[in-house]
Amino acid sequence: MEDPTAFSKLFGGFHWQQAVYSFWESFFCVAMSTGLVVLFKEKFNGCGKLALFLKDNAFGVYVFHAPILVAITMALKGFQLNPVAKMYIMSLIVIPTTFILVSLIRKIPIVEKYFT
């Protein structure tokens, strides 16, 4: 019959099995992370129209998202919903609205001249 404590030595304590498992786990995690970075660099290093639009407007969204979020939230504060459901609904409204407003702000001639 197999020793029931042999398997448990893998998951804790000062045992050689735990040391080997820890080294293997660390090596595997680093190798997977590096492999995924290389994979995405080689195979998925492109930008479509949507990704380009999001990338171009990302800093503006970072700057302007708070007042836009507060304005839309205050406008819709009368709706009584579950808070989690309301958060998801607000996310679906606020994120596209913020990106669209920032893209419109970037088309103002003086903004376009100095900040684009």
Steps between C-alpha positions, in 0.01 A plus 500: 500500500615850418612740773224767535750761619721468187261703286438758772875577510457674164285775645681620807771452750875469481533201264703438185174430314373847586829658387487321163134596455574865586788521252292334228204730565719813488673387181168414336343836588795700368518287185126536433512878552799538270345269243175695495686829454692353205185342353305825510798697366539266203140408415270769638702819458249690293247774534158508339282808459331458837826439687658801326202719599521382862877547509484853357239611753620311809676792671204732444270242651734478798480878544128553437336179626430622855284804417317309227434209737372734770277690256340186358465345845325811634272507196394138563491503880120473505503147361474242779691183415719244665837681549697234313260507205508880502882494495502278190236708325691819582819343365325419173384863475802690635787324321379554141371849585838601642691370198262676259515831690879488518525429127276802438711717732812394308341630176476858631758692292705645786505168684593319181779748432668489840407167655474246221 
